[in-house]
Amino acid sequence: MQRRAFLVFSASSASLALASLGGCGFALRKAPNFAFTTLYSGLAESSPLGVELRRSLESTGKVKVISDARRINDAQVVLDVLQDQREKVVLSLNSSGQVREFQLRLRFVFRLRTLAGKELIPATEIALQRDISFNESAVLAKEAEESLLYRDMQSDVVQQIMRRLAAVKEL
């Protein structure tokens, strides 16, 4: 009997907590609304960042991404990629001159414009960096970790681009 009362109490308190969240304006994140329905992207088909950005845009169901340069006139806006660069820089060395730490950098510069040339988003740089320690005895593991860090940075860049594209309110 005591267990049943506890379950009833916990269920009612959980529903009360959910109701209070709805009252304060809390809502789950929804797909962004874009001011355009077609976008031309010159990112290469083999670019991992381009593939992820295309998937993110098309998964909203509101934007069609055109990557064929012959069909650029079908697009309402053009996403110009000015720079897409990855770097690996030595941060520190040990006493015998061997690398102890690297810094991974990802720099992405883009702009958004209409076909007529009206600039909707001026040249914008997104720069991310992550530090990674290095150990010669675990080279394969460190390469896998580096790959995961680059993939994480790439996903972060795509989310930032999506937010900036959604901030455009009119063409």
C-alpha positions as CSV (number, residue, x, y, z in Angstrom):
1,M,0.0,0.0,0.0
2,Q,2.8,2.4,0.8
3,R,4.5,1.7,-2.5
4,R,1.3,2.5,-4.4
5,A,0.9,5.8,-2.6
6,F,4.5,6.7,-3.4
7,L,3.9,5.9,-7.1
8,V,0.7,8.0,-7.2
9,F,2.5,10.9,-5.4
10,S,5.6,10.8,-7.8
11,A,3.4,10.6,-10.9
12,S,1.3,13.7,-9.7
13,S,4.5,15.6,-8.8
14,A,6.0,14.8,-12.2
15,S,3.0,16.1,-14.1
16,L,3.0,19.2,-11.9
17,A,6.6,19.8,-12.8
18,L,5.9,19.4,-16.5
19,A,3.0,21.8,-16.3
20,S,5.1,24.4,-14.7
21,L,7.7,24.1,-17.4
22,G,5.1,24.7,-20.1
23,G,3.9,27.8,-18.2
24,C,7.3,29.4,-18.1
25,G,7.8,29.4,-21.9
26,F,9.9,26.3,-22.1
27,A,9.7,24.5,-25.4
28,L,11.8,22.0,-27.2
29,R,14.1,23.2,-30.0
30,K,12.3,23.2,-33.3
31,A,13.5,23.3,-36.9
32,P,14.5,26.8,-37.8
33,N,12.5,28.9,-40.3
34,F,14.4,30.2,-43.2
35,A,13.6,33.2,-45.5
36,F,14.4,31.1,-48.5
37,T,13.4,27.7,-49.9
38,T,16.3,27.0,-52.3
39,L,20.0,27.5,-51.6
40,Y,23.0,26.9,-53.9
41,S,26.2,25.7,-52.2
42,G,29.5,25.4,-54.0
43,L,30.9,23.0,-51.3
44,A,32.4,19.9,-52.9
45,E,30.3,16.7,-52.9
46,S,33.3,15.0,-51.1
47,S,33.6,17.7,-48.4
48,P,32.5,16.2,-45.0
49,L,31.4,19.6,-43.9
50,G,29.4,20.2,-47.1
51,V,27.7,16.8,-46.7
52,E,26.7,17.5,-43.1
53,L,25.5,21.0,-43.9
54,R,23.4,19.7,-46.8
55,R,21.9,17.0,-44.6
56,S,21.1,19.5,-41.9
57,L,19.4,22.0,-44.2
58,E,17.4,19.3,-46.1
59,S,16.4,17.6,-42.9
60,T,14.4,20.6,-41.9
61,G,12.1,19.9,-44.9
62,K,12.0,23.6,-45.7
63,V,15.2,24.1,-47.8
64,K,16.3,22.4,-51.0
65,V,20.1,22.5,-51.5
66,I,21.4,22.8,-55.1
67,S,25.0,21.8,-55.7
68,D,25.0,21.6,-59.5
69,A,26.5,24.9,-60.9
70,R,24.4,24.6,-64.0
71,R,21.2,25.0,-61.9
72,I,22.4,28.0,-59.9
73,N,19.6,30.1,-61.4
74,D,17.1,27.9,-59.6
75,A,18.4,29.0,-56.2
76,Q,17.1,32.0,-54.2
77,V,20.3,32.4,-52.3
78,V,24.0,31.5,-52.8
79,L,26.2,30.3,-50.0
80,D,29.8,31.3,-51.0
81,V,32.5,29.4,-49.2
82,L,35.5,31.7,-49.0
83,Q,37.7,29.4,-46.8
84,D,37.5,25.9,-45.4
85,Q,40.8,25.2,-43.6
86,R,42.1,22.7,-41.1
87,E,45.4,23.2,-39.3
88,K,47.4,21.2,-36.8
89,V,49.9,23.3,-34.8
90,V,52.5,22.2,-32.3
91,L,51.7,23.7,-28.9
92,S,54.5,22.3,-26.6
93,L,57.6,20.1,-26.6
94,N,59.1,18.0,-23.9
95,S,62.7,18.4,-22.7
96,S,64.0,16.1,-25.5
97,G,62.3,18.1,-28.2
98,Q,59.4,15.7,-28.8
99,V,55.9,17.0,-29.3
100,R,53.7,16.9,-26.2
101,E,50.6,18.8,-27.3
102,F,49.0,19.9,-30.6
103,Q,46.3,22.4,-31.3
104,L,43.7,21.5,-33.9
105,R,42.1,24.5,-35.7
106,L,39.2,24.7,-38.0
107,R,38.5,27.9,-39.9
108,F,35.4,28.4,-42.1
109,V,34.6,31.6,-43.9
110,F,31.4,32.1,-45.8
111,R,28.9,34.7,-47.0
112,L,25.3,34.5,-48.2
113,R,24.0,36.5,-51.1
114,T,21.1,36.6,-53.5
115,L,21.5,35.9,-57.2
116,A,21.3,39.6,-57.8
117,G,24.3,40.2,-55.6
118,K,22.5,41.6,-52.5
119,E,24.6,40.5,-49.5
120,L,22.4,38.9,-46.8
121,I,25.3,37.8,-44.6
122,P,28.7,39.5,-45.1
123,A,31.9,37.5,-45.0
124,T,31.7,35.7,-41.7
125,E,34.5,33.6,-40.1
126,I,33.9,30.7,-37.7
127,A,37.1,29.6,-36.1
128,L,37.3,26.8,-33.6
129,Q,40.3,25.2,-31.8
130,R,40.9,22.2,-29.6
131,D,44.0,21.1,-27.7
132,I,45.1,17.5,-27.8
133,S,48.0,15.8,-26.0
134,F,50.3,13.5,-27.9
135,N,52.0,10.3,-26.9
136,E,54.3,8.4,-29.2
137,S,53.3,5.0,-27.7
138,A,49.6,5.6,-28.6
139,V,49.8,7.0,-32.1
140,L,46.8,5.2,-33.5
141,A,44.6,6.2,-30.5
142,K,45.7,9.8,-30.8
143,E,44.9,9.8,-34.6
144,A,41.4,8.5,-33.8
145,E,41.0,11.1,-31.1
146,E,42.1,13.8,-33.5
147,S,39.6,12.6,-36.1
148,L,36.8,12.7,-33.5
149,L,37.8,16.2,-32.4
150,Y,37.7,17.5,-36.0
151,R,34.3,15.8,-36.5
152,D,33.0,17.5,-33.4
153,M,34.3,20.9,-34.5
154,Q,32.7,20.3,-37.9
155,S,29.3,19.6,-36.3
156,D,29.7,22.8,-34.3
157,V,30.5,24.8,-37.4
158,V,27.4,23.4,-39.2
159,Q,25.1,24.3,-36.2
160,Q,26.6,27.9,-36.2
161,I,26.0,28.2,-39.9
162,M,22.4,27.0,-39.5
163,R,21.7,29.6,-36.8
164,R,23.1,32.3,-38.9
165,L,21.1,31.3,-41.9
166,A,18.0,31.2,-39.8
167,A,18.7,34.7,-38.6
168,V,18.1,36.0,-42.2
169,K,14.6,37.3,-42.1
170,E,14.0,38.7,-45.6
171,L,15.6,38.5,-49.1
